[in-house]
Amino acid sequence: MDMKKRILILKACGSSDEPHECNGICEQAQLYGIESVCKCVKNNEDLESILYSHGLFDYVYLSAHGNAEGFASEDENVNMTWQKLAMLLCQSKCMNEDSILMLSCCRGGLMEVAYDIFLTCQQICYVLGPRQSLTSADMHICFGIFLYNMEMRRVDPVVACEKIKLATDQRFSCYDREEESISLQNYSEMHMGYD
């Protein structure tokens, strides 16, 4: 018997539209039989506590303001580098095998972001996010298309991501650790801060 899939939705942005976006993703996931845990993140310590205390997830959905270096909330109480997030995800052991990190953050789909996360945490298999700035409404629709293709059509995560652009003309990227292994090694050698 298959274990029920689970998604952790982290509201760490603080914008007025965020509850609508995240609640919409939560409801959609439940429609597909995915158990949803939706949490508002108050600060960095709260984020750490949430990751350690809710079990294993197949999807982690992070709503926040983002750039190439990291993410933050509007009030800056949540403010973290991508490497620190990846370290917490790894140490908390909250992600199942083949788990997908969904970054609902501006620039969450940049290659550098995915590579920094992959190099810090071996457990994360896929990183997905937009390559440009989008509204909460855009994020809701685009990630909704991804989830639909993953759960209802059973397509590969990279193909599910390609469906977003076909439907919306928005550019999202989904990085697969296995496919990126050679590029990842070169990136690691260029950024010798990693052991």
C-alpha positions in Angstrom: 0.0 0.0 0.0 1.3 3.4 -0.9 2.1 5.9 1.8 0.1 9.0 1.5 2.1 11.9 0.1 2.6 15.0 2.2 3.3 18.7 1.5 4.7 21.3 3.9 3.6 24.8 3.0 5.7 27.6 4.6 4.2 31.0 4.6 7.3 33.2 5.2 6.6 36.2 3.0 4.1 38.2 5.0 2.4 39.8 2.0 -1.4 40.4 2.0 -1.9 38.0 -1.0 0.2 35.2 0.5 -2.6 33.4 2.4 -4.7 33.1 -0.7 -1.8 31.7 -2.7 -0.8 29.2 0.0 -4.3 28.2 0.9 -5.0 27.6 -2.7 -2.0 25.3 -3.0 -3.0 23.5 0.2 -6.6 22.9 -1.1 -5.4 21.7 -4.4 -2.9 19.3 -2.8 -5.7 17.9 -0.6 -7.9 17.5 -3.7 -5.1 15.1 -5.0 -5.0 13.2 -1.8 -1.9 14.8 -0.5 -1.8 15.5 3.3 -1.1 19.3 3.7 0.6 21.0 6.6 0.4 24.8 6.3 2.5 26.9 8.7 3.1 30.7 9.1 6.8 31.3 9.8 7.5 34.1 12.3 11.3 34.0 12.3 14.4 31.9 11.5 14.1 29.9 14.8 10.4 29.2 14.1 11.3 27.9 10.6 13.8 25.5 12.2 11.3 24.3 14.7 8.7 23.7 12.1 11.1 21.6 9.9 12.0 19.4 12.9 8.5 18.8 14.3 6.1 17.7 11.5 7.5 14.5 10.0 8.5 13.6 6.5 7.3 15.5 3.3 7.4 14.8 -0.4 7.0 18.5 -1.2 8.2 21.5 0.7 6.6 24.8 -0.6 8.3 28.0 0.5 6.5 31.3 0.0 8.9 34.2 0.6 10.8 37.2 -1.0 13.9 35.8 -2.7 17.0 36.6 -4.7 20.2 34.8 -5.7 21.5 34.7 -2.1 18.5 33.8 0.0 15.0 34.6 1.1 13.2 36.8 3.6 9.9 38.0 4.9 8.6 41.5 4.4 9.5 42.4 8.0 12.9 40.7 7.7 12.3 38.5 10.8 12.8 35.6 8.4 16.0 36.1 6.6 18.2 33.2 5.5 20.6 32.1 2.8 19.7 29.2 0.5 22.6 27.2 2.0 21.3 27.6 5.5 17.8 26.5 4.4 19.3 23.4 2.7 21.3 22.6 5.8 18.2 22.8 8.0 16.2 20.6 5.5 19.0 18.1 5.6 19.6 18.1 9.4 15.9 17.9 10.2 15.5 14.9 7.9 12.0 16.2 6.9 12.2 15.3 3.2 11.4 11.9 1.7 13.5 10.4 -1.0 12.9 12.1 -4.4 11.4 15.1 -2.6 10.8 18.4 -4.4 11.6 21.8 -3.0 9.1 24.4 -4.5 10.4 27.9 -4.2 7.6 30.4 -4.5 10.1 33.3 -4.4 11.3 35.7 -7.0 14.4 34.2 -8.6 13.7 30.8 -7.0 14.4 29.2 -10.3 17.9 30.4 -10.8 20.6 27.8 -11.4 22.8 29.2 -8.7 20.0 28.8 -6.1 19.4 25.2 -7.0 23.1 24.4 -7.1 23.8 26.0 -3.7 20.9 23.9 -2.3 22.1 20.7 -3.9 25.7 21.2 -2.8 24.5 21.7 0.8 21.9 18.9 1.1 22.2 15.6 -0.8 18.6 14.6 0.2 17.0 17.2 -2.0 16.4 15.8 -5.5 14.5 18.6 -7.3 14.4 22.3 -6.9 11.6 24.2 -8.7 11.0 28.0 -9.0 10.3 31.0 -11.2 13.1 32.7 -13.1 11.6 36.1 -12.7 9.4 38.2 -10.4 5.8 37.0 -10.2 2.7 37.9 -8.2 1.0 35.5 -5.7 -1.7 34.9 -8.3 0.9 33.9 -10.9 2.6 31.6 -8.3 -0.7 30.0 -7.4 -1.6 29.2 -11.0 1.9 28.1 -12.0 2.6 25.8 -9.1 -0.9 24.5 -9.5 -0.1 23.4 -13.0 3.0 21.7 -11.8 1.1 19.8 -9.0 -1.6 18.8 -11.4 0.9 17.4 -13.9 2.8 15.6 -11.1 -0.1 14.1 -9.3 -2.9 13.7 -11.8 -0.9 13.0 -15.0 2.1 11.4 -13.3 4.7 13.1 -15.4 8.3 13.7 -14.5 9.0 16.8 -12.4 11.1 18.5 -15.2 8.3 17.8 -17.8 5.7 19.0 -15.3 7.7 22.3 -15.0 7.7 22.7 -18.8 3.9 22.5 -18.8 3.9 25.8 -16.8 5.4 27.8 -19.7 3.1 26.1 -22.2 0.1 27.2 -20.2 1.2 30.6 -18.9 4.3 31.8 -20.8 6.0 32.2 -17.4 9.5 30.8 -17.1 10.0 28.3 -14.3 12.9 26.0 -13.9 13.1 22.5 -12.3 16.5 21.2 -11.6 17.1 17.5 -11.2 20.1 16.7 -9.0 21.0 13.6 -11.2 20.8 15.5 -14.5 22.9 18.3 -13.1 25.6 16.2 -11.5 28.4 17.2 -14.0 27.5 20.9 -14.0 27.1 20.7 -10.2 30.7 19.4 -9.9 32.0 22.2 -12.1 30.0 24.8 -10.1 31.4 23.4 -6.8 35.0 23.7 -8.0 34.4 27.3 -9.1 32.9 28.1 -5.6 35.5 26.5 -3.4 33.6 27.5 -0.2 32.2 24.0 -0.1 34.0 21.0 1.5 
